[in-house]
Amino acid sequence: MRDSIKDIFFKENELKLFSACQTAQNFDQEKKDTILGTYGATDNQKISEDTPFDLASLTKALFTAPAFYELFFTKQIDKNYSLSRFFPDFLSDITLIEMLNHTSGYPAWIPFYEKIDLNLNTDKRKKSVTQMILETTPGKETVYSDLNYLLLGFILEKVYEKELDAILNEFLKRNNLPKISFGTDENTPSTAFSNLRNRFPKGDVEDENCFFLGGKTGHAGLFANAKTVKNYMTKLIDLQWFQAIGNDLDFPGFDRPQRFDSIYGKNTTPDMIGHLGFTGTAFISDPSKNRTAVILTNSTHPNPEKPKRKERLKKCRQTYFESVIKENPQEGD
């Protein structure tokens, strides 16, 4: 292998790409998991395998998208329902499936926390965010967008008439899934400095829009350790409704790795599913074999503006996934 996984993790930890790193996987039982680093750049306390990380956008794939798969399977709602069905004050023919697979045309991101009065309570902030999104003219290009999953989170709250953390807890219990949570009281590796809070996040989400909306949204906010994410995906993949809807709709909300220069490494195949998180998190799963590999870091700490952060993080992810996923024959071989 070009770089051993141990070497590259220790090297990048020393070069301060991240202060902490965890891995977990069940592709290769002979490979040991990595538990490395401390809770912060100036913190000497070492993390453990139980230390939860800010999962960032893994929230979309671990909870929000599957929650809609379950609703589709039980026929409580339909993938072709339009946004206007849930927000009748706004005219929109954009459908749920277009939101899930990022073909709505909405822009990638809007800093709502800079545009909406901070004195408003959370409910009024949500209403203002909803209005701003639905009054945004969609483009014609496919854009990976946090706005899609922000609205999908609000829709879940309308369907269940509960807040997202309560919906999550019931979802976990109903499906016998391991505990993941919006925020945590446990010590967590620090992420990027928050100007909104004037401190480093600890147990609360890095994403400023999510924090502004109460720390629990459809696009970010979940916390867990790598082992829990691995076990969670193992159980999720085993659920009948997840496989049925996922296969029928081509797993909207998940990445499909491509062999050419894939962030997930050269040994992954397009029938696998995964997701990335801005804080430096990622997982890849093979639904046909029920195998998952997870890497969690806090690469945005103390700030994301590091030399070639994205390229270095990509190399770490590629090296790790290639080290645990055995090489697959190329198409046509």
N, C-alpha and C positions, 0 to 999 in steps of 0.2 A: 504494500500500500504506500501511496505517496508520503503520507505522514501518519504515524500511529496516532490513534485517537487520544491516548494519554499525553503524548508530546504536544499536540496542538492545543489541547485544553489547558495544560499547565503553562504553555508559552503565552497564550492569549490572556490567561488570568494574570500572569506577571506583567504583561503589557497593558493591563487594565481595560481590555475589551469588556470584561465583566468582572464583578467581585465574587460571583457565585454561579455554580453550574450543577445541575442534576441531570442524569439520564436514567431511563428505564426502558426495557424492551423484552419481548418474548419471541423474537425472530431466531436468535441464536443463544441457546441456553448456556453455552460455554463462555460467553462474554459477560464480564461483570459490569454492573452499573457504576457510574461515576458520581461521586459526591465530593464537591470541591469548592473551597473558598469560604468567604465570610459574608456577613450581612451588609457590609458596606465598604466603601473604599478606604475609610479610616477606622473601620471596626475590626477588631481582632477575634471576635467570637465566631467560631466556625459553624457553618450550617450542618444539618443532619439530613438523613433521607426523608424525614418527616416534615421538613421545612416547606411551607407553602410559598409558591411564587405567584406573582401577578401574571395571569395567563393571557391578558390582553385580548386580541381578536380570536383566540381559540374559543372564546365564549360563543361566537357565532356558530361554530361547528359542533361544539360539545353540547350545547343546550338549545339555542334559539331555533336552528334549522331542524334538529330532531323533534322539538316540541311541535312544530308544524307537520312533520311527517306523521306523528301520532294523531293529530287532529284530522289529517287527510284520511288516514287509514280507518279511523272510527266514523268518518263521514260527518263530523261535526261542522266542518267547513270544507270548501272546495278550493283547489289550487288556482282556479280561474276567477275566484271572487275578486272584484275590483276594490281599490282603496276607498272608493265612494261608499261602499257597503258599510265600512267601519267608520268613515268620516263623512257623514251625509251633507255636511255644510260645504264640502269641497267636491268639485267635479273632476274625477280622474278615472280613466279606464285602465290605468296600470294595475296589473294583477299580482296576486301573492307569489305566484311562481316567478314572475319577472323580478320581484323584489328579492326572492331567495337566491336566484342565479345571477343577480347583478346586471340585468338587462333593462332596468327601469329607465336608464338615462339620467338619473340623478347624479350630481357631482360627487366626488370622492369624500368631501369633508367641508364642513362649515364650522368656524369657531363660535358656537352659540353662546358660550360663556362670556364672550366679548361683546355680543350684540344684544343680549337680553338683560334686563334689570336684575342685578344680584339681590335686590330686596324682595323679589317675588318668592313666594313659597314654591315647593317642588311641583305641586299640581299645576300652578300657573306657568311655571317654567316649561313643563311638558306641553301645555297647550300652545305656548308661544313657539316652541320648537316645531310642533306639528304644523302650525300655520305657516311657518317659514319654509318648511320642506315642501308642503303641498302647494304653496304659491310659487315655488321654484319651477321654471320651465325646463322640463327634461330635455336632454340632448339626444342625439341619435346613436351615439357610440356606446359600446359596452364598457362600463367603468366600475371597478371594484369600489363600492361605496359604503361607508359607515352609515350614511343616511338611510339606506335600505333597511339595515338591521335595527337602527334606532326606532323606526316606525313599526317594524315587525314586533319589537318588544312592547310597544304601546298597544298593538293589536292583541297580543296575548293577554295583556291586562284587561282589555275590553271583553274578550271572549270569556275569560275566567272570572272577571269582576274581582280580581285580587291584584296585589302588587307582585312584582316579578320574583322577589325572593320567596314568597309563599308558594307561587306557582312552581318554582324550581324544587322546593322541598317536597311538594306533593308528587311531582314528576319523578324524583329520585325514589321516593317510597313506593310509588305505584309500580315502578319498573325494577325495583331491587338493585339500584345503582349505587356505587360508592359515593360518599359524601364529598361534594364540591360546594363552594359557597360564594356568595357576593360579599366580598370583604372578609376579614378575619381578625380575631382578637390575638392571634398568635404573631410572634415575631416573624417578619418577612424580609427578604433582601430588598434594600432600598432601590428605587428606580429614579427617574429623572426629577430634578428639582422642579417643584410646582410654584410658579409665580402666583397662581390663584390662591394657594394656601400659604405661601412664603415658607415652605419647608419641603423636606423630602417625604414622599408618601411612605407610610409604614402600616401595612395591613389594610390600606385603602388604595383604590385604583389610581394608576398613573394618569390615565386618559382624562383630560380636563372636562370634556363634554360629559362623560359618564359621572365624574365626581359632581359636576354642576347639577346633574339630574338625580342626585341621591345615591350614587355609587352602584346602581343596579340598572343596567340597560341591556338591550338586545345585542349590542355590538361589543361590549367590554364589561369587565367588572368581576369575573370569576377568579377564584384562587384555589390552588391545589398543588400537591407535590407531584413529581414525575411518576412515581409508582402508582398513585391514585389515578392519574390520567390514563396510564396504561391499562389498569384494571377496569376503569370506567369504559374505555373503548371496547375492551374484550367482552364485557357484558352487554353493551349497547349493540354491538354487531350481532350478538346471539338473539336479539329480540326479533320476533317475526315481523312486526309492523315496520321496523327500521329497514330490514332487508327488502321487504316487499315494496315499500314506497321508494326507497333509495334506488333500487334496481330499475323500477318503473320510470323514475324521473331523472335518472343519471346522477343521483346524489347531489342535488343542488345545495349550495352552501359549503361544499368541500372543494379543495383543489384536486385536480387530476394531474399527476406529475408527467412531464414529457422527458424523454431520454436525453434530448440535446441540452446540455448544460443545465439540467434540472437542479433546483435548490435542494431537492430531496435525494440527489445522488444518481449515479448512472445505473444502479441496479434496480431502481424502482420501475414500475410499469404503469401505463395509463389506466389500468383497472384498479389501481390503489387509490385511496382517498386520504387527504391530509389537510392541514391548515398551518399558517404561520401567524405569529403575534409580534407586534412592533417592539415589545420589550426585549425580544430575543428568544421567543418560545416557538416550538414547532412539534408536530407529530405527523407520522405517516402510518396508515393501517392498510392491511391486505384483507378485505372482507371475505374473500374466498377461503383463506386459510386462518382467519381470525388471529392475525399477528399485528402487533403495534410497537412502534419505537417512538420515544419521546425525548426531547432535549429542552430543558428550561434554563434560561440565563437571565440576568438583569443587565443586558448590554447597553441600556439607555442611562445607566448610572455612572457618574453623577450627572451626565448630560449626554444626549445622543450625538452631539457634534464631535465625534472622534475621527481621526484620520482613517478613511476607507472602512468605516464601521460596517456598512452593508456588505462590502466585498469580503471582509474578514469573517463576519458572521455567516455568510453564505458558505465559505470554505469550511468552517466548523460543522455546519449542518451537513454538508455533503460528505465530509470525511466520516462523521459519526454514522450517518445512514448507510454509507457504503461499507462500513466496518461490520455492521450487524445484519445487513440484508445480503444474502448470497446472490451472486451474479446470475441474471436471467439470460437465456439465449435471445439474441437479437431477432427481430422479426425477419423472416425469410431465410434464416440460417438452417 
